[in-house]
C-alpha cells in the first residue's frame, strides 16, 4: 500500500512559480520545455509571443533555452523572453 501512495505522489504534478520578464508564472510541474514556459506565460498574460527567444538567469547573465530543450525549473527561477529581432 505504501508503495502505491509513493508512486502516486511521485506522478502528481507539483506547481512551480517562476518569473518571465519580471512577471510571475505558475507552471504545472518542474519538467517542461522552453516552448512550454513561453506558452504558459502567454496563457497567464505575459506579453510575449511564441517566437520570442527564451533565456534563464544563471548568476549575473542569461543562458538561452531552446524551444524543444527539456528543462527542470526551480521555484523563483528568472526567465527572460525577447523578440528575435531585439538586439538588447
C-alpha positions in Angstrom: 0.0 0.0 0.0 2.8 2.4 0.9 4.4 1.8 -2.5 1.2 2.8 -4.3 1.0 6.0 -2.3 4.6 6.9 -3.0 4.2 6.2 -6.7 1.0 8.3 -6.9 2.8 11.2 -5.1 5.8 11.0 -7.5 3.4 11.2 -10.5 1.4 14.1 -9.2 2.2 17.4 -10.8 4.0 19.9 -8.5 3.2 23.5 -9.4 6.3 25.8 -9.5 6.3 29.6 -9.5 8.9 31.3 -11.8 9.1 34.7 -13.4 9.1 35.5 -17.1 10.1 39.2 -17.9 9.6 40.0 -14.2 6.0 38.7 -14.1 5.0 35.7 -12.0 4.1 32.5 -13.9 3.0 29.2 -12.3 4.0 26.1 -14.2 2.0 22.9 -13.5 5.2 20.9 -13.0 9.0 21.3 -12.8 9.6 19.3 -16.0 8.9 21.4 -19.1 10.5 22.8 -22.3 11.4 26.3 -23.4 8.2 26.4 -25.5 6.2 25.1 -22.6 7.4 28.0 -20.5 6.6 30.6 -23.2 3.1 29.1 -23.9 2.2 29.0 -20.2 3.5 32.6 -19.7 1.3 33.8 -22.6 -1.7 31.9 -21.2 -1.1 33.7 -17.9 -1.0 37.2 -19.5 2.7 37.8 -20.1 3.0 39.9 -23.2 5.4 37.7 -25.3 5.0 35.7 -28.5 5.9 32.0 -29.1 8.7 33.0 -31.4 10.5 35.1 -28.7 13.9 33.9 -27.6 13.8 32.5 -24.0 16.8 32.6 -21.6 17.3 31.7 -18.0 19.3 33.6 -15.4 22.4 31.9 -14.3 24.3 34.1 -11.9 24.7 37.5 -13.4 24.0 36.5 -17.0 21.3 34.8 -19.1 21.7 31.5 -21.0 19.4 30.7 -23.9 16.8 27.9 -23.6 15.8 26.2 -26.8 12.1 25.7 -27.6 12.5 21.9 -27.6 15.0 21.8 -24.7 13.9 19.8 -21.7 14.4 21.7 -18.5 13.6 21.2 -14.8 12.6 24.6 -13.4 13.1 25.7 -9.8 11.0 27.9 -7.6 11.5 31.6 -8.3 13.8 31.0 -11.3 14.1 34.0 -13.5 13.5 33.8 -17.3 13.7 36.5 -20.0 11.8 36.3 -23.3 12.8 38.8 -26.0 11.7 39.4 -29.6 14.0 37.6 -32.1 15.0 41.0 -33.7 15.7 42.7 -30.3 19.4 43.4 -30.1 19.5 44.2 -26.3 
